[in-house]
Amino acid sequence: MKKKLNPTVVYVLSIVGLLCCCFGGLGILLSAPAYFIAGNKIKDAQLNPDAYEGETKPMETAKLVAMIIMIINVLYLIYTIYQISTIGWDEMNRTWQEAIEQAQQAQ
C-alpha cells in the first residue's frame, strides 16, 4: 500500500502560525515544525518514490507557504524583541492598554 503525500497538516500549522504572528512572532512555534515536516516528507518521497503515490509538487507548495510564514514570524519576533529592548516592557503594556481602552470606547 502506497502512502499519499498529504500537505493538509502543513497548511493548517502554517495558517494558524500566521494568525499567531500577531502575538509577538510566536507563530514560529507552529510554522517551523510545518516547514520541517514538509521537508522530511519531500525527502522521504524522493529517496523512496515507490512507497509514495502522486507528485511532490503539492507538498513543495506547502513547504514554500510554511517557509514564507516562518520568515514573517521571525521578522515580527525580531521587531518585538527590538521594541522591548528600546522602549521597555512597561511602556509596551501601557500603550497596549491605551489601545484596548480606545477600542472599547469606540464601541
Backbone as a chain_set.jsonl record, in Angstrom:
{"seq": "MKKKLNPTVVYVLSIVGLLCCCFGGLGILLSAPAYFIAGNKIKDAQLNPDAYEGETKPMETAKLVAMIIMIINVLYLIYTIYQISTIGWDEMNRTWQEAIEQAQQAQ", "coords": {"N": [[0.838, -1.178, 0.0], [0.657, 2.105, -0.962], [1.815, 5.24, 0.294], [0.261, 8.459, 0.707], [1.159, 11.77, -0.13], [0.164, 14.074, 1.896], [-0.519, 17.328, 2.201], [-2.078, 18.689, 4.044], [-1.808, 18.923, 6.884], [0.49, 20.455, 7.068], [-0.347, 22.835, 5.852], [-2.39, 23.62, 7.658], [-0.98, 23.992, 10.092], [0.703, 26.052, 9.236], [-1.059, 28.176, 8.548], [-2.369, 28.661, 10.992], [-0.111, 29.402, 12.373], [0.439, 31.79, 11.036], [-1.683, 33.339, 11.915], [-0.993, 33.509, 14.562], [1.205, 35.155, 14.549], [0.704, 37.682, 15.313], [1.016, 37.739, 17.994], [3.555, 38.572, 18.976], [5.265, 37.205, 17.268], [5.08, 34.544, 17.864], [4.06, 32.571, 16.304], [5.99, 31.195, 15.06], [6.455, 28.909, 16.414], [4.672, 27.142, 15.36], [4.864, 27.333, 12.568], [7.528, 26.686, 11.944], [7.822, 23.877, 12.649], [5.988, 22.947, 10.717], [7.297, 23.557, 8.332], [9.56, 21.88, 8.566], [8.347, 19.362, 8.696], [7.206, 19.194, 6.14], [9.545, 19.311, 4.6], [10.837, 16.923, 5.398], [8.979, 15.001, 4.528], [9.029, 15.409, 1.76], [11.701, 14.74, 1.237], [11.686, 12.042, 2.009], [9.916, 11.01, 0.091], [11.349, 11.461, -2.234], [13.614, 9.892, -1.855], [12.532, 7.354, -1.678], [10.628, 6.662, -3.96], [8.87, 4.659, -4.75], [7.321, 3.994, -2.576], [5.5, 6.002, -2.237], [2.62, 7.588, -3.576], [1.537, 9.698, -6.242], [2.462, 13.155, -6.915], [5.168, 15.266, -5.743], [4.769, 17.916, -5.816], [2.477, 19.345, -4.607], [3.201, 19.165, -1.892], [5.62, 20.491, -1.929], [4.725, 23.064, -2.48], [3.279, 23.546, -0.134], [5.411, 23.516, 1.628], [6.755, 25.813, 0.815], [4.861, 27.782, 1.478], [4.844, 27.447, 4.264], [7.495, 28.201, 4.783], [7.487, 30.93, 4.041], [5.648, 31.98, 5.884], [6.992, 31.364, 8.208], [9.221, 33.043, 7.949], [7.95, 35.548, 8.094], [7.063, 35.41, 10.743], [9.533, 35.262, 12.091], [10.623, 37.77, 11.477], [8.73, 39.417, 12.733], [9.083, 38.582, 15.357], [11.714, 39.437, 15.821], [11.279, 42.184, 15.571], [9.591, 42.572, 17.794], [11.305, 41.908, 19.922], [13.167, 43.947, 19.564], [11.534, 46.175, 20.086], [10.911, 45.733, 22.806], [13.464, 45.919, 23.91], [14.168, 48.565, 23.367], [12.067, 50.43, 24.116], [11.013, 49.315, 26.368], [9.315, 46.96, 28.518], [7.228, 47.825, 30.21], [6.328, 50.225, 29.059], [5.396, 49.266, 26.623], [3.244, 47.699, 27.52], [1.625, 49.712, 28.621], [0.976, 51.229, 26.347], [-0.427, 49.275, 24.939], [-2.611, 48.858, 26.671], [-3.838, 51.382, 26.493], [-4.641, 51.328, 23.81], [-6.501, 49.259, 23.887], [-8.423, 50.382, 25.594], [-9.267, 52.567, 24.012], [-10.419, 51.186, 21.884], [-12.528, 49.953, 23.204], [-14.035, 52.18, 23.958], [-14.839, 53.104, 21.501], [-16.798, 51.4, 20.771]], "CA": [[0.0, 0.0, 0.0], [1.463, 3.313, -1.093], [1.429, 6.384, 1.12], [-0.027, 9.696, -0.02], [1.744, 12.989, 0.42], [-0.974, 14.908, 2.237], [0.011, 18.569, 2.755], [-3.092, 19.372, 4.861], [-1.258, 19.248, 8.208], [1.442, 21.554, 6.886], [-1.127, 24.048, 5.623], [-3.088, 24.011, 8.889], [0.021, 24.548, 11.015], [1.201, 27.31, 8.69], [-2.078, 29.22, 8.638], [-2.51, 29.003, 12.414], [1.112, 30.144, 12.685], [0.282, 33.151, 10.527], [-2.587, 34.035, 12.83], [-0.297, 33.708, 15.838], [2.318, 36.092, 14.438], [0.285, 38.905, 15.997], [1.402, 37.608, 19.396], [4.994, 38.734, 19.12], [6.01, 36.279, 16.437], [5.046, 33.198, 18.43], [3.626, 31.631, 15.287], [7.148, 30.41, 14.623], [6.344, 27.618, 17.077], [3.849, 26.283, 14.513], [5.304, 27.349, 11.172], [8.812, 25.988, 11.807], [7.589, 22.43, 12.501], [5.32, 22.686, 9.438], [8.345, 23.59, 7.317], [10.4, 20.695, 8.689], [7.525, 18.21, 8.325], [7.13, 19.177, 4.679], [10.873, 18.96, 4.085], [11.09, 15.499, 5.628], [8.095, 14.211, 3.657], [9.557, 15.517, 0.393], [12.94, 13.965, 1.18], [11.315, 10.625, 2.032], [9.306, 10.658, -1.196], [12.391, 11.455, -3.263], [14.512, 8.767, -1.616], [11.807, 6.103, -1.879], [9.455, 7.028, -4.745], [7.938, 3.542, -4.895], [6.464, 3.904, -1.398], [4.565, 7.115, -2.247], [1.894, 7.796, -4.825], [1.316, 11.101, -6.543], [3.626, 14.02, -7.095], [5.608, 16.014, -4.569], [4.525, 19.343, -6.061], [1.642, 19.969, -3.567], [3.954, 19.264, -0.637], [6.606, 21.555, -2.125], [3.991, 24.321, -2.328], [3.008, 23.688, 1.296], [6.694, 23.861, 2.259], [7.009, 27.216, 0.485], [3.943, 28.574, 2.303], [5.363, 27.371, 5.636], [8.725, 28.989, 4.861], [7.139, 32.346, 3.995], [5.025, 32.326, 7.159], [8.055, 31.308, 9.207], [10.01, 34.271, 7.799], [7.129, 36.632, 8.643], [7.11, 35.284, 12.194], [10.877, 35.608, 12.561], [10.743, 39.228, 11.394], [7.904, 40.022, 13.776], [9.735, 38.283, 16.631], [12.845, 40.364, 15.927], [10.698, 43.502, 15.834], [9.104, 42.586, 19.173], [12.482, 41.959, 20.795], [13.701, 45.3, 19.424], [10.632, 47.079, 20.809], [11.086, 45.525, 24.247], [14.783, 46.39, 24.333], [14.315, 50.015, 23.243], [11.115, 51.227, 24.906], [10.755, 48.619, 27.625], [8.101, 46.164, 28.645], [6.169, 48.609, 30.848], [5.792, 51.177, 28.08], [4.604, 48.495, 25.662], [1.983, 47.351, 28.174], [0.819, 50.928, 28.753], [0.464, 51.527, 25.008], [-1.405, 48.233, 24.635], [-3.804, 49.142, 27.47], [-4.485, 52.553, 25.904], [-5.293, 50.903, 22.568], [-7.691, 48.475, 24.26], [-9.42, 51.328, 26.107], [-9.811, 53.309, 22.878], [-11.279, 50.281, 21.134], [-13.753, 49.762, 23.977], [-14.808, 53.418, 23.901], [-15.364, 53.253, 20.151], [-17.975, 50.531, 20.627]], "C": [[0.882, 1.241, 0.0], [0.9, 4.431, -0.22], [1.146, 7.587, 0.221], [0.701, 10.847, 0.666], [0.598, 13.969, 0.652], [-0.467, 16.195, 2.906], [-0.951, 19.301, 3.701], [-2.538, 19.794, 6.216], [-0.308, 20.436, 8.108], [0.697, 22.87, 6.672], [-1.817, 24.532, 6.898], [-2.112, 24.632, 9.879], [0.515, 25.908, 10.529], [0.193, 28.438, 8.86], [-2.317, 29.619, 10.087], [-1.274, 29.769, 12.88], [1.063, 31.572, 12.19], [-0.63, 33.955, 11.429], [-1.905, 34.351, 14.153], [0.865, 34.692, 15.735], [1.976, 37.414, 15.115], [0.683, 38.885, 17.47], [2.914, 37.593, 19.532], [5.825, 37.765, 18.312], [6.015, 34.855, 16.954], [4.543, 32.15, 17.45], [4.767, 30.806, 14.733], [7.119, 29.02, 15.264], [5.48, 26.637, 16.283], [4.375, 26.212, 13.079], [6.64, 26.639, 10.972], [8.622, 24.466, 11.745], [6.889, 22.078, 11.184], [6.35, 22.63, 8.306], [9.188, 22.308, 7.356], [9.634, 19.41, 8.365], [7.469, 18.081, 6.808], [8.467, 18.775, 4.07], [11.183, 17.483, 4.24], [10.233, 14.616, 4.716], [8.594, 14.242, 2.208], [10.818, 14.668, 0.246], [12.64, 12.466, 1.173], [10.754, 10.169, 0.691], [10.348, 10.615, -2.314], [13.346, 10.281, -3.094], [13.842, 7.426, -1.903], [10.526, 6.38, -2.668], [8.44, 5.905, -4.92], [6.958, 3.445, -3.724], [5.391, 4.998, -1.368], [3.869, 7.206, -3.594], [1.633, 9.288, -5.008], [2.615, 11.866, -6.664], [3.97, 14.727, -5.791], [5.299, 17.501, -4.685], [3.608, 19.977, -5.008], [2.378, 20.132, -2.236], [5.035, 20.329, -0.756], [5.948, 22.931, -1.993], [3.684, 24.578, -0.858], [4.283, 24.074, 2.051], [7.03, 25.331, 2.011], [6.125, 28.139, 1.337], [4.441, 28.592, 3.75], [6.626, 28.212, 5.795], [8.419, 30.489, 4.879], [6.54, 32.788, 5.325], [6.05, 32.274, 8.281], [8.916, 32.569, 9.143], [9.243, 35.467, 8.362], [7.182, 36.605, 10.165], [8.474, 35.651, 12.766], [11.063, 37.126, 12.549], [9.933, 39.916, 12.49], [8.489, 39.753, 15.16], [10.932, 39.201, 16.857], [12.356, 41.77, 16.237], [10.215, 43.615, 17.284], [10.262, 42.667, 20.159], [13.109, 43.346, 20.747], [12.846, 46.291, 20.207], [10.822, 46.949, 22.315], [12.424, 46.079, 24.719], [14.914, 47.907, 24.252], [13.343, 50.79, 24.125], [10.749, 50.566, 26.219], [9.391, 47.949, 27.656], [6.942, 46.981, 29.218], [5.53, 49.589, 29.87], [4.96, 50.456, 27.022], [3.253, 48.112, 26.258], [1.064, 48.565, 28.298], [0.197, 51.298, 27.415], [-0.621, 50.531, 24.614], [-2.715, 48.49, 25.394], [-4.559, 50.351, 26.925], [-5.226, 52.184, 24.623], [-6.55, 50.099, 22.865], [-8.789, 49.403, 24.779], [-10.052, 52.138, 24.982], [-10.761, 52.442, 22.053], [-12.592, 50.036, 21.863], [-14.624, 51.008, 23.96], [-15.445, 53.617, 22.54], [-16.619, 52.406, 19.951], [-19.106, 51.164, 21.27]], "O": [[1.748, 1.4, 0.861], [-0.31, 4.551, -0.025], [1.706, 7.719, -0.868], [0.834, 10.879, 1.889], [0.122, 14.613, -0.283], [-0.032, 16.156, 4.057], [-0.663, 20.423, 4.117], [-2.779, 20.92, 6.652], [-0.31, 21.316, 8.969], [1.064, 23.897, 7.243], [-1.823, 25.73, 7.182], [-2.393, 25.689, 10.443], [0.723, 26.815, 11.334], [0.557, 29.539, 9.273], [-2.455, 30.807, 10.379], [-1.384, 30.686, 13.695], [1.584, 32.475, 12.844], [-0.375, 35.133, 11.681], [-2.216, 35.358, 14.79], [1.458, 35.033, 16.758], [2.874, 38.185, 15.452], [0.682, 39.93, 18.12], [3.479, 36.687, 20.144], [6.986, 37.527, 18.643], [6.845, 34.044, 16.544], [4.598, 30.956, 17.745], [4.544, 29.83, 14.018], [7.686, 28.071, 14.724], [5.55, 25.429, 16.511], [4.336, 25.153, 12.452], [6.858, 26.043, 9.917], [9.203, 23.82, 10.873], [7.163, 21.03, 10.599], [6.281, 21.764, 7.434], [9.491, 21.724, 6.316], [10.21, 18.47, 7.817], [7.66, 16.996, 6.26], [8.51, 17.984, 3.127], [11.726, 16.857, 3.329], [10.708, 13.606, 4.197], [8.582, 13.223, 1.518], [10.985, 13.962, -0.749], [13.258, 11.709, 0.425], [11.073, 9.081, 0.212], [10.232, 9.811, -3.239], [13.836, 9.733, -4.082], [14.502, 6.474, -2.321], [9.438, 6.336, -2.094], [7.273, 6.168, -5.208], [5.877, 2.873, -3.87], [4.467, 4.928, -0.558], [4.47, 6.929, -4.632], [1.524, 10.036, -4.036], [3.708, 11.314, -6.537], [3.165, 14.778, -4.861], [5.542, 18.261, -3.747], [3.924, 21.071, -4.539], [2.192, 21.13, -1.539], [5.337, 21.005, 0.227], [6.553, 23.857, -1.454], [3.815, 25.707, -0.387], [4.239, 24.862, 2.996], [7.533, 26.013, 2.904], [6.595, 29.154, 1.853], [4.455, 29.645, 4.387], [6.813, 28.863, 6.823], [9.025, 31.235, 5.648], [6.885, 33.852, 5.838], [5.977, 33.07, 9.216], [9.3, 33.104, 10.183], [9.829, 36.312, 9.038], [7.327, 37.646, 10.806], [8.555, 36.286, 13.818], [11.596, 37.698, 13.499], [10.394, 40.881, 13.1], [8.401, 40.606, 16.043], [11.137, 39.689, 17.968], [12.941, 42.468, 17.065], [10.414, 44.648, 17.924], [10.196, 43.42, 21.131], [13.537, 43.868, 21.777], [13.376, 47.15, 20.911], [10.885, 47.956, 23.021], [12.511, 46.646, 25.808], [15.701, 48.488, 25.001], [13.756, 51.72, 24.818], [10.213, 51.231, 27.106], [8.463, 48.316, 26.935], [5.805, 46.848, 28.766], [4.31, 49.755, 29.866], [3.936, 50.974, 26.575], [2.23, 48.192, 25.578], [-0.145, 48.45, 28.098], [-0.983, 51.643, 27.354], [-1.627, 50.913, 24.017], [-3.799, 48.354, 24.826], [-5.789, 50.349, 26.897], [-6.327, 52.679, 24.381], [-7.557, 50.241, 22.171], [-9.959, 49.228, 24.439], [-11.261, 52.371, 25.0], [-11.791, 52.922, 21.581], [-13.645, 49.923, 21.236], [-15.85, 50.893, 23.949], [-16.499, 54.246, 22.443], [-17.414, 52.678, 19.051], [-20.205, 50.609, 21.272]]}, "num_chains": 1, "name": "protein.A"}
